[in-house]
Amino acid sequence: MDRIDLEIAEALEADARLSFADLAAGLNMSKTPCWKRVKALEEAGVLTGYHAALSPAALGLGVEAFVQIILKPEEAPAFEAAVMRHPFVRRCHATTGDGDYLVHLVAKDIAGLDRTLREELARMPGVQRTRTFVATREIKASHKLAAAARAAGLPAA
């Protein structure tokens, strides 16, 4: 990955609906080399998809929470499979420290969150204990990884 690839990634993070012609023009490239670079970034796994960003609150999912999960280790595969199927789970990460997983989920309201926690999440395979943190407001949500790569000095010159 070089500087031009990073510029392509940044442009697509800002607007994934850019046409190849507009993307190439913004980078002072011709369309075909730009298209080839985008395809190479897809094949390398740098570009993993093109998505619409939706607002949970605008969809009626006004409560977001982060749940730390402590799990029986032998149940990890079954737990992970259950999390993958759950519609309210936005993200799930295996973690170090006191907990085994950190789950980010959404709910319609506090009653819905309570129901999800007690009737669904706590009953997933291997769950021994949960610790829930309800988000009161979002300070930053960013999908701009190209900017983070640039700040980290990547790609190397």
MODELLER restraints for C-alpha pairs under 7 A, 6 or more apart:
rsr = mdl.restraints
at = mdl.atoms
rsr.add(forms.Gaussian(group=physical.xy_distance, feature=features.Distance(at['CA:1:A'], at['CA:155:A']), mean=6.38, stdev=0.5))
rsr.add(forms.Gaussian(group=physical.xy_distance, feature=features.Distance(at['CA:2:A'], at['CA:155:A']), mean=5.65, stdev=0.5))
rsr.add(forms.Gaussian(group=physical.xy_distance, feature=features.Distance(at['CA:3:A'], at['CA:155:A']), mean=6.45, stdev=0.5))
rsr.add(forms.Gaussian(group=physical.xy_distance, feature=features.Distance(at['CA:5:A'], at['CA:37:A']), mean=6.89, stdev=0.5))
rsr.add(forms.Gaussian(group=physical.xy_distance, feature=features.Distance(at['CA:6:A'], at['CA:146:A']), mean=6.26, stdev=0.5))
rsr.add(forms.Gaussian(group=physical.xy_distance, feature=features.Distance(at['CA:9:A'], at['CA:146:A']), mean=6.21, stdev=0.5))
rsr.add(forms.Gaussian(group=physical.xy_distance, feature=features.Distance(at['CA:10:A'], at['CA:146:A']), mean=5.37, stdev=0.5))
rsr.add(forms.Gaussian(group=physical.xy_distance, feature=features.Distance(at['CA:12:A'], at['CA:18:A']), mean=6.99, stdev=0.5))
rsr.add(forms.Gaussian(group=physical.xy_distance, feature=features.Distance(at['CA:13:A'], at['CA:144:A']), mean=6.26, stdev=0.5))
rsr.add(forms.Gaussian(group=physical.xy_distance, feature=features.Distance(at['CA:16:A'], at['CA:50:A']), mean=6.18, stdev=0.5))
rsr.add(forms.Gaussian(group=physical.xy_distance, feature=features.Distance(at['CA:20:A'], at['CA:31:A']), mean=6.02, stdev=0.5))
rsr.add(forms.Gaussian(group=physical.xy_distance, feature=features.Distance(at['CA:20:A'], at['CA:34:A']), mean=6.99, stdev=0.5))
rsr.add(forms.Gaussian(group=physical.xy_distance, feature=features.Distance(at['CA:20:A'], at['CA:35:A']), mean=6.32, stdev=0.5))
rsr.add(forms.Gaussian(group=physical.xy_distance, feature=features.Distance(at['CA:21:A'], at['CA:31:A']), mean=5.45, stdev=0.5))
rsr.add(forms.Gaussian(group=physical.xy_distance, feature=features.Distance(at['CA:24:A'], at['CA:30:A']), mean=5.61, stdev=0.5))
rsr.add(forms.Gaussian(group=physical.xy_distance, feature=features.Distance(at['CA:24:A'], at['CA:31:A']), mean=5.32, stdev=0.5))
rsr.add(forms.Gaussian(group=physical.xy_distance, feature=features.Distance(at['CA:24:A'], at['CA:34:A']), mean=5.61, stdev=0.5))
rsr.add(forms.Gaussian(group=physical.xy_distance, feature=features.Distance(at['CA:41:A'], at['CA:47:A']), mean=5.65, stdev=0.5))
rsr.add(forms.Gaussian(group=physical.xy_distance, feature=features.Distance(at['CA:42:A'], at['CA:48:A']), mean=6.34, stdev=0.5))
rsr.add(forms.Gaussian(group=physical.xy_distance, feature=features.Distance(at['CA:56:A'], at['CA:62:A']), mean=6.39, stdev=0.5))
rsr.add(forms.Gaussian(group=physical.xy_distance, feature=features.Distance(at['CA:60:A'], at['CA:108:A']), mean=5.85, stdev=0.5))
rsr.add(forms.Gaussian(group=physical.xy_distance, feature=features.Distance(at['CA:61:A'], at['CA:106:A']), mean=6.04, stdev=0.5))
rsr.add(forms.Gaussian(group=physical.xy_distance, feature=features.Distance(at['CA:61:A'], at['CA:107:A']), mean=5.08, stdev=0.5))
rsr.add(forms.Gaussian(group=physical.xy_distance, feature=features.Distance(at['CA:61:A'], at['CA:108:A']), mean=4.16, stdev=0.5))
rsr.add(forms.Gaussian(group=physical.xy_distance, feature=features.Distance(at['CA:61:A'], at['CA:109:A']), mean=7.00, stdev=0.5))
rsr.add(forms.Gaussian(group=physical.xy_distance, feature=features.Distance(at['CA:62:A'], at['CA:107:A']), mean=6.48, stdev=0.5))
rsr.add(forms.Gaussian(group=physical.xy_distance, feature=features.Distance(at['CA:62:A'], at['CA:108:A']), mean=5.47, stdev=0.5))
rsr.add(forms.Gaussian(group=physical.xy_distance, feature=features.Distance(at['CA:62:A'], at['CA:109:A']), mean=6.08, stdev=0.5))
rsr.add(forms.Gaussian(group=physical.xy_distance, feature=features.Distance(at['CA:63:A'], at['CA:106:A']), mean=5.62, stdev=0.5))
rsr.add(forms.Gaussian(group=physical.xy_distance, feature=features.Distance(at['CA:63:A'], at['CA:107:A']), mean=5.12, stdev=0.5))
rsr.add(forms.Gaussian(group=physical.xy_distance, feature=features.Distance(at['CA:63:A'], at['CA:108:A']), mean=6.09, stdev=0.5))
rsr.add(forms.Gaussian(group=physical.xy_distance, feature=features.Distance(at['CA:63:A'], at['CA:109:A']), mean=5.51, stdev=0.5))
rsr.add(forms.Gaussian(group=physical.xy_distance, feature=features.Distance(at['CA:63:A'], at['CA:110:A']), mean=6.71, stdev=0.5))
rsr.add(forms.Gaussian(group=physical.xy_distance, feature=features.Distance(at['CA:64:A'], at['CA:105:A']), mean=5.73, stdev=0.5))
rsr.add(forms.Gaussian(group=physical.xy_distance, feature=features.Distance(at['CA:64:A'], at['CA:106:A']), mean=4.46, stdev=0.5))
rsr.add(forms.Gaussian(group=physical.xy_distance, feature=features.Distance(at['CA:64:A'], at['CA:107:A']), mean=6.39, stdev=0.5))
rsr.add(forms.Gaussian(group=physical.xy_distance, feature=features.Distance(at['CA:64:A'], at['CA:134:A']), mean=6.15, stdev=0.5))
rsr.add(forms.Gaussian(group=physical.xy_distance, feature=features.Distance(at['CA:64:A'], at['CA:135:A']), mean=5.53, stdev=0.5))
rsr.add(forms.Gaussian(group=physical.xy_distance, feature=features.Distance(at['CA:65:A'], at['CA:104:A']), mean=5.81, stdev=0.5))
rsr.add(forms.Gaussian(group=physical.xy_distance, feature=features.Distance(at['CA:65:A'], at['CA:105:A']), mean=5.47, stdev=0.5))
rsr.add(forms.Gaussian(group=physical.xy_distance, feature=features.Distance(at['CA:65:A'], at['CA:106:A']), mean=6.40, stdev=0.5))
rsr.add(forms.Gaussian(group=physical.xy_distance, feature=features.Distance(at['CA:65:A'], at['CA:132:A']), mean=6.75, stdev=0.5))
rsr.add(forms.Gaussian(group=physical.xy_distance, feature=features.Distance(at['CA:65:A'], at['CA:133:A']), mean=5.54, stdev=0.5))
rsr.add(forms.Gaussian(group=physical.xy_distance, feature=features.Distance(at['CA:65:A'], at['CA:134:A']), mean=4.25, stdev=0.5))
rsr.add(forms.Gaussian(group=physical.xy_distance, feature=features.Distance(at['CA:65:A'], at['CA:135:A']), mean=5.43, stdev=0.5))
rsr.add(forms.Gaussian(group=physical.xy_distance, feature=features.Distance(at['CA:66:A'], at['CA:102:A']), mean=6.63, stdev=0.5))
rsr.add(forms.Gaussian(group=physical.xy_distance, feature=features.Distance(at['CA:66:A'], at['CA:103:A']), mean=5.51, stdev=0.5))
rsr.add(forms.Gaussian(group=physical.xy_distance, feature=features.Distance(at['CA:66:A'], at['CA:104:A']), mean=4.55, stdev=0.5))
rsr.add(forms.Gaussian(group=physical.xy_distance, feature=features.Distance(at['CA:66:A'], at['CA:105:A']), mean=6.43, stdev=0.5))
rsr.add(forms.Gaussian(group=physical.xy_distance, feature=features.Distance(at['CA:66:A'], at['CA:132:A']), mean=5.82, stdev=0.5))
rsr.add(forms.Gaussian(group=physical.xy_distance, feature=features.Distance(at['CA:66:A'], at['CA:133:A']), mean=5.13, stdev=0.5))
rsr.add(forms.Gaussian(group=physical.xy_distance, feature=features.Distance(at['CA:66:A'], at['CA:134:A']), mean=6.39, stdev=0.5))
rsr.add(forms.Gaussian(group=physical.xy_distance, feature=features.Distance(at['CA:67:A'], at['CA:102:A']), mean=5.59, stdev=0.5))
rsr.add(forms.Gaussian(group=physical.xy_distance, feature=features.Distance(at['CA:67:A'], at['CA:103:A']), mean=5.00, stdev=0.5))
rsr.add(forms.Gaussian(group=physical.xy_distance, feature=features.Distance(at['CA:67:A'], at['CA:104:A']), mean=6.46, stdev=0.5))
rsr.add(forms.Gaussian(group=physical.xy_distance, feature=features.Distance(at['CA:67:A'], at['CA:130:A']), mean=6.39, stdev=0.5))
rsr.add(forms.Gaussian(group=physical.xy_distance, feature=features.Distance(at['CA:67:A'], at['CA:131:A']), mean=5.52, stdev=0.5))
rsr.add(forms.Gaussian(group=physical.xy_distance, feature=features.Distance(at['CA:67:A'], at['CA:132:A']), mean=4.38, stdev=0.5))
rsr.add(forms.Gaussian(group=physical.xy_distance, feature=features.Distance(at['CA:67:A'], at['CA:133:A']), mean=6.20, stdev=0.5))
rsr.add(forms.Gaussian(group=physical.xy_distance, feature=features.Distance(at['CA:68:A'], at['CA:99:A']), mean=5.80, stdev=0.5))
rsr.add(forms.Gaussian(group=physical.xy_distance, feature=features.Distance(at['CA:68:A'], at['CA:101:A']), mean=5.79, stdev=0.5))
rsr.add(forms.Gaussian(group=physical.xy_distance, feature=features.Distance(at['CA:68:A'], at['CA:102:A']), mean=4.62, stdev=0.5))
rsr.add(forms.Gaussian(group=physical.xy_distance, feature=features.Distance(at['CA:68:A'], at['CA:103:A']), mean=6.42, stdev=0.5))
rsr.add(forms.Gaussian(group=physical.xy_distance, feature=features.Distance(at['CA:68:A'], at['CA:130:A']), mean=5.52, stdev=0.5))
rsr.add(forms.Gaussian(group=physical.xy_distance, feature=features.Distance(at['CA:68:A'], at['CA:131:A']), mean=5.04, stdev=0.5))
rsr.add(forms.Gaussian(group=physical.xy_distance, feature=features.Distance(at['CA:68:A'], at['CA:132:A']), mean=6.37, stdev=0.5))
rsr.add(forms.Gaussian(group=physical.xy_distance, feature=features.Distance(at['CA:69:A'], at['CA:99:A']), mean=5.57, stdev=0.5))
rsr.add(forms.Gaussian(group=physical.xy_distance, feature=features.Distance(at['CA:69:A'], at['CA:100:A']), mean=5.76, stdev=0.5))
rsr.add(forms.Gaussian(group=physical.xy_distance, feature=features.Distance(at['CA:69:A'], at['CA:101:A']), mean=5.05, stdev=0.5))
rsr.add(forms.Gaussian(group=physical.xy_distance, feature=features.Distance(at['CA:69:A'], at['CA:102:A']), mean=6.22, stdev=0.5))
rsr.add(forms.Gaussian(group=physical.xy_distance, feature=features.Distance(at['CA:69:A'], at['CA:127:A']), mean=6.75, stdev=0.5))
rsr.add(forms.Gaussian(group=physical.xy_distance, feature=features.Distance(at['CA:69:A'], at['CA:129:A']), mean=6.02, stdev=0.5))
rsr.add(forms.Gaussian(group=physical.xy_distance, feature=features.Distance(at['CA:69:A'], at['CA:130:A']), mean=4.72, stdev=0.5))
rsr.add(forms.Gaussian(group=physical.xy_distance, feature=features.Distance(at['CA:69:A'], at['CA:131:A']), mean=6.72, stdev=0.5))
rsr.add(forms.Gaussian(group=physical.xy_distance, feature=features.Distance(at['CA:70:A'], at['CA:99:A']), mean=5.00, stdev=0.5))
rsr.add(forms.Gaussian(group=physical.xy_distance, feature=features.Distance(at['CA:70:A'], at['CA:100:A']), mean=5.20, stdev=0.5))
rsr.add(forms.Gaussian(group=physical.xy_distance, feature=features.Distance(at['CA:70:A'], at['CA:101:A']), mean=6.90, stdev=0.5))
rsr.add(forms.Gaussian(group=physical.xy_distance, feature=features.Distance(at['CA:70:A'], at['CA:127:A']), mean=6.15, stdev=0.5))
rsr.add(forms.Gaussian(group=physical.xy_distance, feature=features.Distance(at['CA:70:A'], at['CA:128:A']), mean=5.62, stdev=0.5))
rsr.add(forms.Gaussian(group=physical.xy_distance, feature=features.Distance(at['CA:70:A'], at['CA:129:A']), mean=5.15, stdev=0.5))
rsr.add(forms.Gaussian(group=physical.xy_distance, feature=features.Distance(at['CA:70:A'], at['CA:130:A']), mean=6.29, stdev=0.5))
rsr.add(forms.Gaussian(group=physical.xy_distance, feature=features.Distance(at['CA:71:A'], at['CA:100:A']), mean=6.30, stdev=0.5))
rsr.add(forms.Gaussian(group=physical.xy_distance, feature=features.Distance(at['CA:71:A'], at['CA:126:A']), mean=5.20, stdev=0.5))
rsr.add(forms.Gaussian(group=physical.xy_distance, feature=features.Distance(at['CA:71:A'], at['CA:127:A']), mean=4.65, stdev=0.5))
rsr.add(forms.Gaussian(group=physical.xy_distance, feature=features.Distance(at['CA:71:A'], at['CA:128:A']), mean=5.34, stdev=0.5))
rsr.add(forms.Gaussian(group=physical.xy_distance, feature=features.Distance(at['CA:72:A'], at['CA:126:A']), mean=4.88, stdev=0.5))
rsr.add(forms.Gaussian(group=physical.xy_distance, feature=features.Distance(at['CA:72:A'], at['CA:127:A']), mean=6.57, stdev=0.5))
rsr.add(forms.Gaussian(group=physical.xy_distance, feature=features.Distance(at['CA:72:A'], at['CA:128:A']), mean=6.69, stdev=0.5))
rsr.add(forms.Gaussian(group=physical.xy_distance, feature=features.Distance(at['CA:75:A'], at['CA:125:A']), mean=5.98, stdev=0.5))
rsr.add(forms.Gaussian(group=physical.xy_distance, feature=features.Distance(at['CA:75:A'], at['CA:126:A']), mean=4.90, stdev=0.5))
rsr.add(forms.Gaussian(group=physical.xy_distance, feature=features.Distance(at['CA:78:A'], at['CA:125:A']), mean=5.92, stdev=0.5))
rsr.add(forms.Gaussian(group=physical.xy_distance, feature=features.Distance(at['CA:79:A'], at['CA:124:A']), mean=6.03, stdev=0.5))
rsr.add(forms.Gaussian(group=physical.xy_distance, feature=features.Distance(at['CA:79:A'], at['CA:125:A']), mean=5.03, stdev=0.5))
rsr.add(forms.Gaussian(group=physical.xy_distance, feature=features.Distance(at['CA:79:A'], at['CA:126:A']), mean=6.59, stdev=0.5))
rsr.add(forms.Gaussian(group=physical.xy_distance, feature=features.Distance(at['CA:82:A'], at['CA:124:A']), mean=6.69, stdev=0.5))
rsr.add(forms.Gaussian(group=physical.xy_distance, feature=features.Distance(at['CA:83:A'], at['CA:89:A']), mean=6.74, stdev=0.5))
rsr.add(forms.Gaussian(group=physical.xy_distance, feature=features.Distance(at['CA:88:A'], at['CA:105:A']), mean=5.31, stdev=0.5))
rsr.add(forms.Gaussian(group=physical.xy_distance, feature=features.Distance(at['CA:88:A'], at['CA:106:A']), mean=5.26, stdev=0.5))
rsr.add(forms.Gaussian(group=physical.xy_distance, feature=features.Distance(at['CA:88:A'], at['CA:107:A']), mean=6.59, stdev=0.5))
rsr.add(forms.Gaussian(group=physical.xy_distance, feature=features.Distance(at['CA:89:A'], at['CA:103:A']), mean=6.80, stdev=0.5))
rsr.add(forms.Gaussian(group=physical.xy_distance, feature=features.Distance(at['CA:89:A'], at['CA:104:A']), mean=5.92, stdev=0.5))
rsr.add(forms.Gaussian(group=physical.xy_distance, feature=features.Distance(at['CA:89:A'], at['CA:105:A']), mean=4.30, stdev=0.5))
rsr.add(forms.Gaussian(group=physical.xy_distance, feature=features.Distance(at['CA:89:A'], at['CA:106:A']), mean=6.63, stdev=0.5))
rsr.add(forms.Gaussian(group=physical.xy_distance, feature=features.Distance(at['CA:90:A'], at['CA:104:A']), mean=5.54, stdev=0.5))
rsr.add(forms.Gaussian(group=physical.xy_distance, feature=features.Distance(at['CA:90:A'], at['CA:105:A']), mean=5.29, stdev=0.5))
rsr.add(forms.Gaussian(group=physical.xy_distance, feature=features.Distance(at['CA:91:A'], at['CA:103:A']), mean=5.86, stdev=0.5))
rsr.add(forms.Gaussian(group=physical.xy_distance, feature=features.Distance(at['CA:91:A'], at['CA:104:A']), mean=5.12, stdev=0.5))
rsr.add(forms.Gaussian(group=physical.xy_distance, feature=features.Distance(at['CA:92:A'], at['CA:101:A']), mean=6.74, stdev=0.5))
rsr.add(forms.Gaussian(group=physical.xy_distance, feature=features.Distance(at['CA:92:A'], at['CA:102:A']), mean=5.66, stdev=0.5))
rsr.add(forms.Gaussian(group=physical.xy_distance, feature=features.Distance(at['CA:92:A'], at['CA:103:A']), mean=4.40, stdev=0.5))
rsr.add(forms.Gaussian(group=physical.xy_distance, feature=features.Distance(at['CA:92:A'], at['CA:104:A']), mean=6.26, stdev=0.5))
rsr.add(forms.Gaussian(group=physical.xy_distance, feature=features.Distance(at['CA:93:A'], at['CA:101:A']), mean=5.43, stdev=0.5))
rsr.add(forms.Gaussian(group=physical.xy_distance, feature=features.Distance(at['CA:93:A'], at['CA:102:A']), mean=5.25, stdev=0.5))
rsr.add(forms.Gaussian(group=physical.xy_distance, feature=features.Distance(at['CA:93:A'], at['CA:103:A']), mean=6.53, stdev=0.5))
rsr.add(forms.Gaussian(group=physical.xy_distance, feature=features.Distance(at['CA:94:A'], at['CA:100:A']), mean=5.74, stdev=0.5))
rsr.add(forms.Gaussian(group=physical.xy_distance, feature=features.Distance(at['CA:94:A'], at['CA:101:A']), mean=4.35, stdev=0.5))
rsr.add(forms.Gaussian(group=physical.xy_distance, feature=features.Distance(at['CA:94:A'], at['CA:102:A']), mean=6.51, stdev=0.5))
rsr.add(forms.Gaussian(group=physical.xy_distance, feature=features.Distance(at['CA:95:A'], at['CA:101:A']), mean=5.19, stdev=0.5))
rsr.add(forms.Gaussian(group=physical.xy_distance, feature=features.Distance(at['CA:95:A'], at['CA:102:A']), mean=6.67, stdev=0.5))
rsr.add(forms.Gaussian(group=physical.xy_distance, feature=features.Distance(at['CA:107:A'], at['CA:113:A']), mean=5.24, stdev=0.5))
